[in-house]
Amino acid sequence: MSSKHSTVKVKDPTTGKEVSLAPIKVWTLAPKRGKGVKIGLFKSPETGKYFRAKVE
């Protein structure tokens, strides 16, 4: 499975370790006014569970 997104260092909440992963999907969460944040969907390599984390 190839991903168009580059790898990002994120903290895996299921194991507590910091890992370098490529996000499966990226989207923006933004209020009506102001700057939003990018959120990415990741899959834990050890447990296989999905989690979301902020992408810079």
C-alpha positions as CSV (number, residue, x, y, z in Angstrom):
1,M,0.0,0.0,0.0
2,S,1.6,3.3,-1.1
3,S,0.7,6.6,0.4
4,K,1.0,10.1,-1.2
5,H,1.8,11.7,2.2
6,S,5.2,11.9,3.7
7,T,6.1,10.3,7.0
8,V,5.5,12.2,10.2
9,K,6.7,11.6,13.8
10,V,3.6,11.0,16.0
11,K,3.1,9.5,19.4
12,D,1.2,6.2,19.2
13,P,-1.5,6.3,21.9
14,T,-1.9,2.6,22.0
15,T,1.7,1.8,22.8
16,G,3.0,5.2,24.1
17,K,5.9,5.1,21.7
18,E,6.9,7.8,19.2
19,V,6.9,6.4,15.7
20,S,7.4,7.7,12.2
21,L,4.4,6.9,10.0
22,A,2.7,8.1,6.8
23,P,-0.9,9.2,7.3
24,I,-3.6,7.2,5.5
25,K,-5.8,10.3,5.2
26,V,-5.3,14.0,6.0
27,W,-8.0,16.7,6.5
28,T,-8.4,20.2,8.0
29,L,-10.4,21.0,11.1
30,A,-11.2,24.7,11.1
31,P,-13.6,27.0,12.9
32,K,-15.7,29.4,10.9
33,R,-13.1,32.1,11.5
34,G,-9.4,31.7,12.1
35,K,-6.8,29.2,11.2
36,G,-7.4,25.4,11.3
37,V,-5.3,22.4,12.1
38,K,-4.4,19.4,9.9
39,I,-5.4,16.1,11.3
40,G,-4.1,12.7,10.0
41,L,-5.4,9.2,10.3
42,F,-2.8,6.7,11.2
43,K,-2.6,2.9,11.8
44,S,-0.5,1.6,14.7
45,P,2.2,-0.8,13.4
46,E,2.2,-2.9,16.6
47,T,-1.5,-3.2,17.5
48,G,-3.2,-2.5,14.2
49,K,-5.6,0.1,15.8
50,Y,-6.4,3.4,14.0
51,F,-5.8,6.7,15.7
52,R,-5.8,10.4,14.8
53,A,-3.0,12.9,15.4
54,K,-2.1,16.5,14.5
55,V,0.0,16.8,11.3
56,E,2.3,19.8,10.8
